[in-house]
Amino acid sequence: MYISFIIIGCVFTAILFFIQRLLQSQQQNRANRNKFIYWPILILLLVSFGLILYTTKSGQFLDQQRWYNKSPYFQIMLFIFMVMGMFSQYFYNAILERRRKIAKQNENNRTRKRKKPRIEFDIWEFSLPMFISVITFGSLLSQIEDERLTISNVILSYQTGFFWQTILKRNVNQS
């Protein structure tokens, strides 16, 4: 019972954060590329929030099994964590690229301080993992031994999303 409250609270907080960021960028009335980041994430969070609220209402399940351990909710939760891992991997690579640019900038201009480069965002590079997410998700489901939502399954799902390029290469080589 407590886990559903924690999940609802975390998802609701994330929804409020992204709504606040969207409103802030609209109030500043500027061409902000970050709006393209916030809309898909906000939609994903709203769908997740609606799914959580729908499945946790009283009287939905009469047996003792938790809602998040039932199909298709179990698979949906794993897919959401896998997609979060894919998005995290994109931002991780963007941060590493920014660090490389800062180091190069510091090598060239040791005497004066320059403005640090921003993290570059490309919507197509960001959405690339979504095009092959079904293949990666199939690989994830084949690795899951326990049909319950455990912390190890959640971590495996996130890790599968984070290392999606490695898994795709392995699946292509096996074909």
Secondary structure, DSSP 8 states (H G I E B T S, - for coil): -HHHHHHHHHHHHHHHHHHHHHHHHHHTTS--TTHHHHHHHHHHHHHHHHHHHHHTSTTS--SSS-GGGSTTHHHHHHHHHHHHHHHHHHHHHHHHHHHHHHHHHHHH-SSS----------HHHHHHHHHTHHHHHHHHHHH--SSS--HHHHHHHHHHHHTHHHHHHHHHHH-
